[in-house]
Amino acid sequence: MKERIIAIFDVGKTNKKLLLFDYNLNCVSETEEKFDQVTDDDGFECDDIEKIEGWIKDSLISLIRSDKYDLSAVNFATYGATIAYLNKEGERLTPVYNYLKPIEENIPEKIYRRNGGQDEFCRRTASPALGMLNSGMQVYWLKSFKPEICKKVRHVLHFPQYLSYLLTGKVYSEHTSIGCHTALWDFDNMEYHPWVRKEGFVLPKPSPVDTINEVDFEGKKIMVGIGIHDSSSSLAPYFGNSKGKFLLISTGTWCINMNPFNNEKLTADQLDRDCLCYLSITRQPVKSSRLFLGHMHETAVKMLAEHFNVSPHAYKEIKPDSGIKARLKQKFDKDGVFFKPWPDSREFREKIDFFEFATFNEGYHQLMNELGALTVEAINLIIPEKDETDNFYITGGFSENGLFSDYISKAFPSKKTYTSVLKNATALGAALVVLNKINPGKQTALNLGLKSC
């Protein structure tokens, strides 16, 4: 008998994955593809959308013909800030432009000037001024620089909803995609910002993220979700499986701290310090801060390793040493070695004196003290005055770093701090959303892989 499965396309900037989950949300298969980038009509690098489209359809055909699996549902989790434009015939009009594509400063400035100024506009949309990373600015850029194409646009879809559209032919918007630093959503009134209508853009009214449609694909009826933004998707497994309110510290190249239980409005100061809001699967604001933690760590470790002539991977063997930490605190409590002046600055000193340290071990302890302090500062930005969170969950690469988890747990003694090893959390969240809709009444308990710090 074939095994019923849910297929999730987890589309990142670098890696594109297809994961299959059974009805107990166990991952039974995982495959990965990497596609070379192409260039858009301006010569700037972008994802090869045609290959992605072909990969999705070919993968589903293969699953439908499988002797092992019975495909019952499909959903999509993708990175944000990427737009697909459709004409009245439902055809894609342009490449999927890269959110790293440069944008002329006068483009967002026009929107800011007409809507209360940059500070107020960014506060109201919970969107730091990030150029094309604010996907609403991409739409205005198209209107300004490619007006002939823009005149043909009938529908504007974010990336997750476009991939769903390939199967359903239906046009949707949903809250996790539209509410993520897009500069489109008015968090004060929880609707599209008035500038969208003023500029003549017609966007679909956001639908619940668990909306599904039955389609006939290659002779088989399958249920298709409308997609979900990857950051919100990674939070989904913790709703309903966490005992108490929580804050998620998702670590990797970026450390993204997410608090789904902070209802305070975003301030201009928080925006200036790299905070923003997402919308969760429950359509509630998720206050978020970020730090370039993994990149900063990698840069400093490389310098340390070169100075002490050790492997760049030597840090993986280091365990927290209370004696070293006490000495370093006494010596560098008022000033840092790596960052200037810390913990407020995220910039490396122009000259780092590695001769302050007797060993690589000692230098690495100091590095993690400073990175820990910067992380704590970022976390404090999203903790409200009336804080009701019980648990901190550290996920990702730094969940395996004892010095990091030790620093966080000691900095917040009133919280229960855990590391959470939950593989493929983003895809799991997208599967969970679909499963709860197609298999109602059955609450699937997830093992969050918690380990107390």
PLY file of the C-alpha trace (Angstrom):
ply
format ascii 1.0
element vertex 453
property float x
property float y
property float z
element edge 452
property int vertex1
property int vertex2
end_header
0.00 0.00 0.00
1.34 3.42 -0.94
2.24 5.89 1.80
0.23 9.12 1.84
2.55 12.10 1.74
2.59 15.89 1.60
5.17 17.44 -0.74
6.83 20.72 0.29
8.94 22.81 -2.05
11.34 24.74 0.20
12.84 27.33 -2.14
15.81 29.26 -0.77
18.12 31.70 -2.52
20.88 29.08 -2.74
19.25 25.69 -2.30
15.95 24.41 -3.59
14.58 21.40 -1.69
11.73 18.97 -2.13
10.72 17.31 1.12
8.08 14.65 1.61
6.23 14.34 4.94
3.94 11.57 6.09
0.77 12.28 8.05
2.72 12.16 11.32
4.95 14.91 9.93
7.97 12.67 9.67
10.23 13.62 6.77
10.44 10.48 4.64
12.42 11.94 1.75
14.57 14.99 1.03
16.18 15.98 -2.25
18.03 19.16 -3.13
18.71 21.06 -6.32
20.97 23.98 -7.15
20.29 26.06 -10.22
22.75 28.46 -11.76
21.55 32.03 -11.78
20.68 33.82 -15.01
20.45 37.51 -15.77
17.33 39.64 -16.01
16.45 42.05 -18.82
18.85 44.60 -17.30
21.75 42.16 -17.05
21.51 41.68 -13.24
21.67 38.18 -11.73
18.41 36.54 -10.72
16.94 33.10 -10.10
16.25 30.97 -13.16
12.48 30.91 -12.75
11.93 28.75 -15.82
14.10 25.99 -14.37
12.34 26.27 -11.03
8.96 26.00 -12.74
10.11 22.95 -14.68
11.61 21.32 -11.57
8.33 21.68 -9.66
6.19 20.22 -12.42
8.62 17.39 -13.25
8.93 16.49 -9.54
5.18 16.29 -9.11
4.75 14.15 -12.21
7.39 11.78 -10.85
5.61 11.58 -7.48
2.25 10.92 -9.09
3.77 8.04 -11.02
5.57 6.69 -7.94
4.93 3.14 -6.79
5.91 4.11 -3.23
4.09 7.36 -2.46
0.50 8.56 -2.67
0.73 12.33 -3.14
-2.18 14.02 -1.38
-1.09 17.64 -0.93
1.52 20.23 -1.93
2.68 23.49 -0.37
5.45 26.03 -0.88
7.79 27.87 1.50
10.07 30.42 -0.13
12.25 33.39 0.61
10.44 36.73 0.46
10.85 40.04 -1.34
10.38 38.45 -4.74
7.53 39.34 -7.09
5.92 37.77 -10.15
3.89 39.97 -12.49
1.07 38.41 -14.54
-0.79 39.83 -17.54
-4.53 39.47 -18.14
-3.94 36.07 -19.75
-2.22 34.90 -16.55
1.25 34.76 -18.13
4.37 35.88 -16.30
5.61 39.15 -17.79
9.16 39.49 -16.39
11.97 37.54 -14.79
11.78 37.30 -10.97
13.95 40.26 -10.14
16.62 39.83 -7.47
15.94 41.76 -4.26
19.66 42.66 -4.22
19.20 44.59 -7.45
20.18 48.25 -6.91
17.39 50.78 -6.83
17.69 54.52 -7.42
17.28 56.43 -4.14
14.60 58.72 -5.56
12.22 55.77 -6.01
11.50 55.08 -2.33
12.01 58.76 -1.46
8.97 59.69 -3.58
6.82 57.24 -1.63
8.21 58.42 1.71
7.67 62.09 0.89
4.04 61.53 -0.11
3.26 59.43 2.97
4.50 61.25 6.07
8.25 60.96 5.58
10.62 57.99 5.82
10.50 57.50 9.60
6.71 57.47 9.82
6.26 55.40 6.64
8.79 52.78 7.77
7.29 52.65 11.25
3.75 52.24 9.95
4.72 49.50 7.47
7.21 47.89 9.92
9.69 47.93 7.07
13.21 49.34 7.42
14.30 51.21 4.30
15.93 48.32 2.42
15.57 49.21 -1.26
14.34 46.32 -3.42
14.18 44.15 -0.29
10.98 46.11 0.34
9.04 44.31 -2.38
6.50 47.12 -2.68
9.32 49.30 -3.97
9.90 46.75 -6.72
6.38 47.34 -7.97
6.85 51.11 -7.91
10.24 50.69 -9.62
8.57 48.71 -12.43
5.98 51.47 -12.87
8.72 54.11 -12.96
11.30 52.42 -15.21
9.35 49.91 -17.25
5.97 51.61 -17.74
5.11 49.66 -20.90
5.43 46.39 -18.99
3.62 47.80 -15.96
0.62 48.74 -18.12
0.19 45.05 -18.95
0.27 43.90 -15.30
-3.03 42.50 -14.08
-1.82 40.61 -10.98
1.07 41.04 -8.56
2.04 37.89 -6.67
4.68 37.20 -4.06
6.92 34.22 -4.76
5.14 31.56 -2.61
1.78 32.45 -4.12
3.18 32.46 -7.64
4.49 28.91 -7.26
1.07 27.84 -5.98
-0.56 29.66 -8.92
1.41 27.44 -11.32
-0.75 24.53 -10.16
-4.06 26.17 -9.26
-4.30 29.07 -11.70
-5.72 31.09 -8.79
-4.41 34.44 -7.59
-3.83 34.92 -3.85
-2.11 37.08 -1.31
-1.59 35.91 2.26
-0.42 37.61 5.42
3.01 36.06 6.00
4.23 37.16 2.57
2.56 40.57 2.43
3.54 41.46 6.02
7.28 40.87 5.79
9.20 44.16 5.24
7.29 44.68 1.99
6.37 48.34 2.67
2.87 47.33 1.52
1.13 46.51 4.79
-0.19 49.09 7.26
0.43 47.59 10.70
-1.53 50.37 12.41
-4.74 49.41 10.61
-3.86 45.84 9.52
-4.61 46.42 5.85
-2.78 47.54 2.74
-1.12 50.92 3.18
-3.06 53.71 1.39
-0.11 54.36 -0.96
-0.83 51.08 -2.75
-4.28 52.23 -3.84
-3.09 55.79 -4.57
-0.54 54.44 -7.05
-3.18 52.36 -8.80
-1.92 48.93 -7.74
-4.63 46.31 -7.26
-3.50 43.53 -4.93
-5.62 40.58 -3.76
-7.16 40.76 -0.32
-4.98 38.51 1.89
-6.42 35.04 2.49
-5.75 32.75 5.47
-2.44 30.93 5.09
-4.16 27.53 5.39
-6.29 28.14 2.26
-6.13 25.12 -0.03
-7.53 24.20 -3.44
-8.16 20.83 -5.02
-6.65 20.54 -8.48
-6.45 17.82 -11.07
-2.79 17.43 -11.98
-1.83 14.76 -14.50
-5.06 12.92 -13.76
-4.65 12.95 -9.96
-6.56 15.11 -7.54
-4.28 16.83 -5.03
-4.75 19.61 -2.49
-2.54 22.66 -3.06
-1.70 25.27 -0.42
-1.20 28.93 -1.28
2.36 29.11 0.05
4.01 30.71 3.07
6.95 33.01 3.74
9.90 30.99 5.05
10.50 33.01 8.26
6.90 32.66 9.39
6.92 29.01 8.34
9.87 28.25 10.62
7.87 29.62 13.56
4.77 27.51 12.87
5.94 24.26 14.55
6.36 26.08 17.87
2.77 27.28 18.01
0.80 24.55 19.76
3.93 22.58 20.67
5.55 25.03 23.06
4.59 24.92 26.72
4.18 28.63 27.31
4.93 31.77 25.33
8.29 31.83 23.59
10.92 33.82 21.76
12.78 32.12 18.92
16.49 32.80 18.35
17.12 31.45 14.86
20.85 31.41 14.18
22.96 31.01 11.07
24.53 33.54 8.74
21.93 35.88 10.23
20.62 35.61 13.77
16.91 36.37 13.52
15.21 36.87 16.89
11.43 36.55 16.68
8.91 37.40 19.39
5.31 36.46 18.45
4.05 37.81 21.79
5.08 41.45 21.61
2.09 43.61 20.67
3.85 46.96 21.06
4.07 49.05 17.91
7.45 49.24 16.23
9.30 52.46 17.04
11.54 54.58 14.81
14.48 53.74 17.09
13.86 50.00 16.68
13.71 50.40 12.92
17.01 52.27 12.97
18.50 49.34 14.87
17.45 46.72 12.31
14.12 45.63 13.78
11.01 44.83 11.78
7.74 42.91 11.98
6.58 39.72 10.33
3.05 38.39 10.36
2.61 34.92 11.81
0.37 32.13 10.52
-2.19 33.42 13.05
-2.00 36.88 11.40
-0.41 38.42 14.48
2.64 40.74 14.33
5.95 39.07 15.14
8.46 41.62 16.44
11.87 40.72 15.07
15.48 41.88 15.34
18.49 40.63 13.46
22.26 40.45 13.71
24.81 39.35 11.08
26.01 36.80 13.65
27.29 33.96 11.49
29.15 36.26 9.12
30.76 38.17 12.01
31.71 34.89 13.69
33.24 33.45 10.53
35.27 36.61 9.86
36.68 36.80 13.40
37.43 33.08 13.69
39.42 33.21 10.46
41.55 36.06 11.83
42.02 34.30 15.18
42.98 31.01 13.54
45.54 32.71 11.29
47.13 34.47 14.27
47.43 31.31 16.37
48.14 29.06 13.37
45.30 26.63 14.10
42.49 25.16 12.03
39.51 27.48 11.48
37.43 24.60 12.82
39.31 24.43 16.13
36.57 26.44 17.86
34.20 23.48 17.55
36.14 21.64 20.27
36.03 24.50 22.78
33.83 24.14 25.87
32.79 26.96 28.22
35.50 27.59 30.82
34.29 29.61 33.82
37.86 30.50 34.84
38.68 31.99 31.43
35.36 33.82 31.32
35.95 35.39 34.75
39.43 36.60 33.79
38.22 38.05 30.52
35.29 39.80 32.19
37.61 41.47 34.66
40.09 42.49 31.94
37.69 43.62 29.19
34.45 44.41 31.01
34.42 48.07 29.95
35.86 47.65 26.50
35.94 45.00 23.79
38.72 43.61 21.67
36.93 42.74 18.44
34.24 45.43 18.12
34.30 49.18 18.70
33.01 50.41 21.12
31.02 47.39 22.16
28.35 46.18 22.67
26.59 48.94 20.70
28.78 48.71 17.60
28.60 45.85 15.13
31.73 46.96 13.29
35.11 45.33 13.79
37.94 47.46 15.09
40.30 48.60 12.37
43.13 46.90 14.25
42.50 43.94 16.56
45.27 43.19 19.05
45.37 39.40 19.18
48.38 39.57 21.51
45.87 40.33 24.28
45.26 36.55 24.29
47.61 33.80 25.38
45.79 31.10 23.42
43.23 30.59 20.66
40.88 29.24 23.34
41.07 32.48 25.29
40.57 34.62 22.19
37.55 32.58 21.15
35.97 32.95 24.59
36.31 36.73 24.27
34.84 36.68 20.77
31.79 34.79 21.99
31.46 37.16 24.95
31.23 40.08 22.55
28.95 38.31 20.04
26.80 37.16 22.95
26.52 40.75 24.20
25.49 41.95 20.74
22.88 39.19 20.52
21.48 40.05 23.93
21.24 43.67 22.88
19.30 42.65 19.75
16.98 40.41 21.80
16.28 43.19 24.30
14.98 45.33 21.44
12.02 42.98 20.96
11.17 42.29 24.61
8.15 44.42 25.59
7.69 46.31 28.83
5.14 43.72 29.93
7.04 40.58 28.99
5.11 37.31 29.23
7.50 34.96 27.43
8.48 31.87 29.37
10.90 30.15 27.02
13.78 31.04 24.73
14.49 28.58 21.90
17.88 28.70 20.18
17.82 27.01 16.78
20.23 26.70 13.88
24.01 26.49 13.81
24.72 28.27 17.10
22.41 25.95 19.01
25.42 23.61 19.01
27.78 26.29 20.32
28.07 25.83 24.09
29.60 29.25 24.70
26.76 30.98 22.86
23.89 29.12 24.55
25.61 29.49 27.94
25.90 33.27 27.44
22.24 33.66 26.43
20.90 31.53 29.29
22.93 33.47 31.89
21.91 36.83 30.40
18.22 35.94 30.88
18.08 34.00 34.17
14.31 34.44 34.50
13.73 32.53 31.25
13.98 28.84 30.51
16.48 28.69 27.67
16.60 25.66 25.40
18.42 24.64 22.29
15.97 23.25 19.77
17.15 20.83 17.13
14.33 20.73 14.63
15.51 19.74 11.20
13.84 21.39 8.21
11.68 23.63 10.41
10.68 25.81 7.44
9.36 22.91 5.36
7.81 21.34 8.45
5.84 24.52 9.13
4.48 24.56 5.57
3.48 20.89 5.89
1.85 21.48 9.27
-0.34 24.27 7.87
-1.63 22.00 5.10
-2.03 18.89 7.27
-4.18 20.72 9.81
-6.55 21.64 6.97
-6.76 18.33 5.11
-6.75 16.19 8.26
-8.80 18.30 10.74
-9.29 17.22 14.32
-5.97 15.41 14.60
-3.38 17.43 16.46
0.07 16.13 15.60
2.50 16.47 18.50
5.96 17.49 17.34
9.23 16.74 19.03
10.98 20.12 19.11
14.28 18.52 20.08
14.58 20.64 23.22
17.63 20.54 25.47
17.81 22.76 28.53
20.77 25.13 28.70
0 1
1 2
2 3
3 4
4 5
5 6
6 7
7 8
8 9
9 10
10 11
11 12
12 13
13 14
14 15
15 16
16 17
17 18
18 19
19 20
20 21
21 22
22 23
23 24
24 25
25 26
26 27
27 28
28 29
29 30
30 31
31 32
32 33
33 34
34 35
35 36
36 37
37 38
38 39
39 40
40 41
41 42
42 43
43 44
44 45
45 46
46 47
47 48
48 49
49 50
50 51
51 52
52 53
53 54
54 55
55 56
56 57
57 58
58 59
59 60
60 61
61 62
62 63
63 64
64 65
65 66
66 67
67 68
68 69
69 70
70 71
71 72
72 73
73 74
74 75
75 76
76 77
77 78
78 79
79 80
80 81
81 82
82 83
83 84
84 85
85 86
86 87
87 88
88 89
89 90
90 91
91 92
92 93
93 94
94 95
95 96
96 97
97 98
98 99
99 100
100 101
101 102
102 103
103 104
104 105
105 106
106 107
107 108
108 109
109 110
110 111
111 112
112 113
113 114
114 115
115 116
116 117
117 118
118 119
119 120
120 121
121 122
122 123
123 124
124 125
125 126
126 127
127 128
128 129
129 130
130 131
131 132
132 133
133 134
134 135
135 136
136 137
137 138
138 139
139 140
140 141
141 142
142 143
143 144
144 145
145 146
146 147
147 148
148 149
149 150
150 151
151 152
152 153
153 154
154 155
155 156
156 157
157 158
158 159
159 160
160 161
161 162
162 163
163 164
164 165
165 166
166 167
167 168
168 169
169 170
170 171
171 172
172 173
173 174
174 175
175 176
176 177
177 178
178 179
179 180
180 181
181 182
182 183
183 184
184 185
185 186
186 187
187 188
188 189
189 190
190 191
191 192
192 193
193 194
194 195
195 196
196 197
197 198
198 199
199 200
200 201
201 202
202 203
203 204
204 205
205 206
206 207
207 208
208 209
209 210
210 211
211 212
212 213
213 214
214 215
215 216
216 217
217 218
218 219
219 220
220 221
221 222
222 223
223 224
224 225
225 226
226 227
227 228
228 229
229 230
230 231
231 232
232 233
233 234
234 235
235 236
236 237
237 238
238 239
239 240
240 241
241 242
242 243
243 244
244 245
245 246
246 247
247 248
248 249
249 250
250 251
251 252
252 253
253 254
254 255
255 256
256 257
257 258
258 259
259 260
260 261
261 262
262 263
263 264
264 265
265 266
266 267
267 268
268 269
269 270
270 271
271 272
272 273
273 274
274 275
275 276
276 277
277 278
278 279
279 280
280 281
281 282
282 283
283 284
284 285
285 286
286 287
287 288
288 289
289 290
290 291
291 292
292 293
293 294
294 295
295 296
296 297
297 298
298 299
299 300
300 301
301 302
302 303
303 304
304 305
305 306
306 307
307 308
308 309
309 310
310 311
311 312
312 313
313 314
314 315
315 316
316 317
317 318
318 319
319 320
320 321
321 322
322 323
323 324
324 325
325 326
326 327
327 328
328 329
329 330
330 331
331 332
332 333
333 334
334 335
335 336
336 337
337 338
338 339
339 340
340 341
341 342
342 343
343 344
344 345
345 346
346 347
347 348
348 349
349 350
350 351
351 352
352 353
353 354
354 355
355 356
356 357
357 358
358 359
359 360
360 361
361 362
362 363
363 364
364 365
365 366
366 367
367 368
368 369
369 370
370 371
371 372
372 373
373 374
374 375
375 376
376 377
377 378
378 379
379 380
380 381
381 382
382 383
383 384
384 385
385 386
386 387
387 388
388 389
389 390
390 391
391 392
392 393
393 394
394 395
395 396
396 397
397 398
398 399
399 400
400 401
401 402
402 403
403 404
404 405
405 406
406 407
407 408
408 409
409 410
410 411
411 412
412 413
413 414
414 415
415 416
416 417
417 418
418 419
419 420
420 421
421 422
422 423
423 424
424 425
425 426
426 427
427 428
428 429
429 430
430 431
431 432
432 433
433 434
434 435
435 436
436 437
437 438
438 439
439 440
440 441
441 442
442 443
443 444
444 445
445 446
446 447
447 448
448 449
449 450
450 451
451 452
